[in-house]
Amino acid sequence: MSARSNYLQLFFLLSLLFGASQKRATATEHHYLYVTVPGIRNEVQWGGVGILVFDIDHGHRLVKRIPTLETKIGEDAEPVKGVCASARTGRLYMTTPLRLLCLDLNTEKILWNKTYEGGCDRLAISPDGGTLYVPTMEGPAWHVVDAMTGSLIHTIEIDSGSHNTLCGLDGKEAYLAGLKSSSLSVADTTTHVVIKTIGPFSNVIRPFTVNRMQTLCFVNVNERLGFEIGNLQTGQVLYKVDVAGFSKGPVKRHGCPSHGIGLTPDERELWLSDGYNNRIHIFDATKMPPTEITSIPLRDQPGWVTFSLDGRYAYPSTGEVIDVRSKRIVATLSDETGRPVQSEKIVEVVFADGKPIKTGDQFGLGRKH
């Protein structure tokens, strides 16, 4: 037999072994959706109090409820303001207006419960799982927190009404949006110093997201049924896009027509919340500016939207599970009593051999390679 034939046989055998190992690795993965409640203000009718875990691989059936903060009789529940997780450290974090909780994903025990001056809003975590960016409750600053201990590392003073926060997937920059500012602040994650601002946009910034390359941000603003796009490199506002064929009207929460925006992981589509019309509007994001494709009616007013890591499912805060490709609702979330579940604070965690290996994000971040 020739050397070439031997080489081809060896290559074939290695390919089979590699393929088998890949299949085994994939087969051991289990995908779960962690839904923190009350995740719509402090409205416990949408799932009670705690963390509801749904099995993404099996029709989004409820697996369990993880207890978090006990509510005494006569007391209002603390609303969840944000959630994030790290597979690297095996921890999940959630904020309420009063505190930051750290949960061990393996033992499902609360490791620590910290309070900070000014309270806590929608936090973000660095990709390495080491640092948390915790906005005060619409206050002047963001706290930079050690994710392992909860210790305060630094404070970033902007005086913008600190609120929505996310970290870019490369871990180099944190994006800080306040309820009193029409500009998006960008902080260096090494120095914890604001290095630039994007905008000003046409009004105060509400939910937003960024693409994987961190060249563009897609921003909800007050008064606009639609979104605006900013250039993260130059700081310029590039486009202002309005939803056609639908009117603005009064909304239950948040006070703005569109509160919720996300890119599908492949960045081919942008999904937009519309409270007054109980809809999600979908845009073709392969074009600039994006163009409308369709819209999907929902059972209530959406205030957020995000996606599964593989891009298969969309999760509006109203509790529907939408197949991204077909644009059809394929499931609705409900708790162990049959109550419909709604939350604006959800995150996917992927396990293999009983340990977390990947985590999603509460924001609909672009993940296109």
C-alpha positions in Angstrom: 0.0 0.0 0.0 1.3 3.5 -0.9 2.2 6.2 1.6 -0.6 8.3 0.1 -3.1 5.5 0.8 -1.9 5.1 4.3 -2.2 8.9 4.8 -5.7 8.9 3.4 -6.8 6.0 5.7 -5.3 7.8 8.7 -7.0 11.0 7.8 -10.3 9.2 7.4 -10.0 7.5 10.8 -9.1 10.7 12.5 -12.1 12.4 10.9 -14.4 9.7 12.2 -13.0 10.0 15.7 -13.2 13.7 15.7 -16.8 13.6 14.4 -17.8 11.1 17.1 -16.2 13.2 19.8 -18.0 16.2 18.6 -21.3 14.4 18.6 -20.7 13.1 22.1 -19.9 16.7 23.3 -23.0 18.0 21.7 -25.2 15.2 23.0 -24.2 16.1 26.6 -25.2 19.7 26.3 -28.4 20.8 28.1 -29.9 24.3 27.5 -31.9 26.0 30.3 -33.6 29.4 30.5 -33.3 31.1 33.9 -36.2 33.4 34.3 -36.0 35.7 37.4 -39.3 36.9 38.9 -40.9 39.2 39.7 -39.3 40.4 36.5 -42.1 42.9 35.6 -41.9 45.5 38.3 -42.9 43.8 41.5 -46.0 42.1 39.9 -45.9 38.6 41.5 -48.9 37.4 39.4 -46.4 36.6 36.5 -44.6 33.8 38.3 -44.2 34.7 41.9 -40.8 35.2 43.5 -37.6 33.3 42.7 -35.8 31.9 39.6 -37.8 29.6 37.3 -35.8 27.2 35.2 -37.2 26.0 31.9 -35.8 23.2 29.7 -35.2 24.7 26.3 -34.4 21.3 24.7 -37.8 19.9 25.8 -40.5 22.4 24.8 -39.5 24.9 27.5 -41.2 22.9 30.2 -40.7 24.1 33.8 -37.9 22.1 35.5 -37.8 23.8 38.9 -38.0 26.9 41.0 -35.0 28.2 42.8 -35.8 30.2 45.9 -34.2 33.7 46.2 -35.7 36.4 48.5 -38.5 35.4 50.9 -41.3 37.9 51.1 -43.0 38.3 54.4 -46.8 38.5 54.6 -47.9 42.1 54.0 -44.6 43.1 52.3 -44.2 43.8 48.6 -41.7 41.7 46.7 -38.5 43.3 45.6 -38.6 43.6 41.8 -35.7 42.0 39.9 -33.8 44.8 38.0 -31.2 42.7 36.1 -29.6 39.3 35.7 -26.4 37.9 34.3 -24.3 34.8 34.6 -20.8 33.4 34.0 -20.0 29.8 33.1 -16.4 30.4 33.9 -17.1 30.9 37.6 -20.4 29.0 37.7 -22.3 31.9 39.2 -25.5 33.8 38.5 -26.2 37.4 39.7 -29.4 39.3 40.1 -30.1 42.8 41.3 -33.1 44.4 43.0 -33.4 48.1 43.9 -31.8 47.2 47.3 -29.2 44.5 46.7 -27.0 42.3 44.5 -27.3 38.5 45.0 -24.8 35.9 43.9 -26.0 32.4 43.3 -23.9 29.3 42.8 -25.2 27.6 39.6 -24.0 24.1 40.8 -25.4 24.1 44.3 -28.2 26.7 43.7 -27.3 28.3 47.0 -27.0 32.1 47.5 -23.3 32.7 48.2 -23.7 36.4 49.2 -26.1 39.2 49.3 -24.6 42.7 49.2 -25.9 46.3 49.3 -24.3 49.4 47.9 -24.8 53.1 48.2 -27.5 54.2 45.8 -29.0 50.7 45.3 -28.7 48.5 42.2 -30.2 48.5 38.7 -29.6 46.5 35.5 -26.1 45.1 35.8 -23.6 43.6 33.4 -20.7 41.1 33.7 -17.4 41.0 32.0 -16.9 38.0 29.7 -14.2 36.5 32.0 -16.7 36.5 34.8 -14.5 38.6 37.1 -16.1 42.0 37.1 -19.6 43.4 37.5 -20.8 46.8 36.4 -23.7 47.7 38.7 -25.6 50.9 38.1 -27.1 52.7 41.1 -30.9 53.2 40.9 -31.1 56.0 38.4 -28.4 57.8 40.3 -25.0 59.4 39.4 -22.8 56.4 39.3 -21.9 52.8 38.3 -20.2 50.6 40.9 -17.5 48.3 39.6 -17.7 45.2 41.7 -15.5 42.1 42.2 -17.7 39.3 40.9 -16.2 36.7 43.3 -16.5 38.6 46.5 -18.9 41.4 45.9 -16.3 43.9 47.0 -16.4 47.4 45.5 -13.4 48.0 43.2 -14.2 51.4 41.7 -17.0 53.9 41.1 -17.7 55.5 37.7 -19.3 58.9 38.1 -21.3 60.1 35.1 -24.4 61.7 36.7 -26.7 60.4 33.8 -29.3 58.6 35.8 -27.5 55.2 35.7 -29.7 52.4 34.3 -29.1 49.9 31.5 -25.6 48.4 31.3 -23.8 45.8 29.1 -20.3 44.6 28.3 -19.0 44.0 24.9 -18.1 40.4 24.0 -14.4 41.2 23.7 -14.4 42.4 27.3 -12.7 45.7 26.5 -15.6 48.1 26.9 -18.7 48.6 29.1 -21.6 50.5 27.8 -23.4 52.7 30.3 -26.9 54.3 29.6 -28.7 56.6 31.9 -32.3 57.8 32.1 -31.3 61.4 32.2 -29.0 61.4 29.1 -29.3 61.2 25.4 -25.7 60.0 25.0 -24.3 56.5 25.6 -21.1 56.5 27.7 -18.4 53.9 26.9 -16.0 52.9 29.7 -12.6 51.2 29.4 -12.8 48.0 31.4 -9.1 48.1 32.4 -9.1 51.7 33.8 -12.8 52.0 34.5 -12.8 55.4 32.9 -15.2 56.8 30.4 -13.3 57.0 27.1 -16.0 58.3 24.7 -19.7 59.0 24.3 -22.0 58.1 21.4 -24.6 60.6 20.4 -26.5 62.6 21.4 -29.5 60.7 20.2 -32.8 62.4 19.6 -34.0 61.7 23.2 -33.1 59.9 26.4 -31.7 56.4 25.8 -33.7 53.4 27.0 -32.8 49.7 26.1 -30.0 49.2 23.6 -27.8 46.6 22.1 -24.5 46.3 20.2 -23.1 44.1 17.4 -20.3 41.6 18.1 -17.7 43.8 16.4 -18.8 46.7 18.6 -19.0 49.1 15.7 -22.8 49.8 15.9 -25.3 50.3 18.7 -29.1 50.0 18.2 -30.9 52.3 20.6 -34.5 52.8 21.9 -35.2 56.4 22.9 -38.1 58.1 24.5 -41.0 59.1 22.2 -39.9 57.0 19.2 -41.8 53.9 18.0 -38.7 52.6 16.4 -34.9 52.9 17.1 -31.8 54.8 16.3 -28.3 53.6 15.2 -25.0 55.0 16.5 -21.5 54.5 15.2 -19.4 53.2 18.2 -16.2 54.2 16.6 -17.0 57.8 15.6 -19.7 58.6 18.1 -22.1 59.7 15.3 -25.8 58.9 15.1 -26.2 57.3 11.7 -29.9 56.5 11.3 -33.4 57.1 12.8 -35.9 54.3 12.0 -39.6 54.5 12.6 -42.1 51.6 12.5 -44.5 52.1 9.6 -48.3 51.4 9.8 -48.6 51.5 13.6 -49.5 54.4 15.8 -48.1 55.3 19.2 -50.4 55.2 22.3 -50.4 54.9 26.1 -48.3 52.0 27.5 -48.5 50.2 30.9 -44.8 50.6 31.8 -41.6 52.4 31.0 -43.4 55.4 29.4 -41.9 55.0 25.9 -43.3 53.4 22.7 -40.4 51.0 22.1 -38.8 49.5 25.2 -36.9 46.4 24.1 -34.5 45.8 21.2 -32.3 42.9 20.2 -30.2 41.5 17.4 -30.5 37.9 16.5 -27.1 36.2 17.2 -26.3 36.0 13.5 -27.1 39.8 13.3 -29.4 39.2 10.3 -32.5 40.6 12.1 -33.4 43.2 14.6 -36.4 42.7 16.8 -38.2 45.6 18.4 -40.8 45.9 21.2 -44.0 47.8 20.7 -46.0 48.2 23.9 -49.2 50.0 22.8 -49.8 47.6 19.9 -48.8 44.4 21.8 -46.3 43.5 19.1 -42.8 42.6 18.2 -41.6 44.2 14.9 -38.9 42.5 12.9 -36.4 44.2 10.7 -33.9 43.0 8.1 -30.6 44.1 9.6 -28.5 43.0 6.7 -29.4 46.4 5.2 -28.6 49.9 6.5 -30.9 51.3 7.6 -32.7 48.1 8.5 -36.1 47.5 6.7 -39.3 46.1 8.2 -40.1 42.4 7.5 -43.1 41.6 9.6 -44.6 41.9 13.1 -45.9 39.3 15.6 -48.8 40.0 17.9 -48.2 39.1 21.6 -50.5 38.3 24.6 -49.4 41.5 26.5 -47.3 44.6 26.2 -43.6 43.7 25.7 -40.9 45.6 27.5 -37.9 43.5 26.5 -36.6 40.9 24.0 -33.6 38.6 23.9 -32.6 35.3 22.2 -31.2 31.8 22.8 -27.5 31.5 22.1 -28.1 29.4 19.0 -30.5 32.0 17.6 -33.3 29.5 17.4 -35.7 31.1 19.8 -36.7 34.7 20.7 -37.9 35.6 24.2 -40.1 38.7 24.5 -40.8 39.6 28.1 -44.5 38.6 27.7 -43.5 34.9 28.0 -44.0 33.6 24.5 -41.3 31.5 22.9 -41.0 32.4 19.2 -39.3 30.3 16.6 -37.0 32.8 14.9 -37.0 31.2 11.5 -40.7 30.6 11.1 -41.8 33.6 13.2 -44.3 31.4 15.0 -45.1 31.2 18.7 -44.1 27.6 19.7 -44.6 27.8 23.5 -45.6 30.0 26.3 -44.0 30.1 29.7 -46.0 29.2 32.8 -45.1 28.2 36.4 -46.0 25.1 38.4 -49.4 26.5 39.2 -50.2 27.2 35.6 -49.8 31.0 35.9 -48.4 32.7 32.9 -44.8 33.8 33.4 -43.5 37.2 32.2 -40.1 38.7 32.9 -37.7 41.2 31.4 -34.8 39.6 33.2 -33.8 36.2 31.7 -30.6 34.5 30.8 -29.7 31.1 29.1 -27.3 28.7 30.8 -25.9 25.7 29.0 -24.7 22.7 31.0 -22.5 19.7 30.1 -21.9 16.8 32.5 -23.7 18.7 35.2 -21.6 21.9 35.0 -22.3 25.3 33.2 -20.2 25.7 30.1 -21.9 28.7 28.3 -24.1 31.6 29.3 -26.2 34.0 27.3 -27.1 37.6 28.1 -30.2 39.4 29.0 -29.5 41.8 26.2 -30.0 40.7 22.6 -26.3 41.0 21.7 -25.0 40.4 18.2 -22.7 37.4 18.0 -21.9 37.2 14.3 -18.3 35.9 13.6 
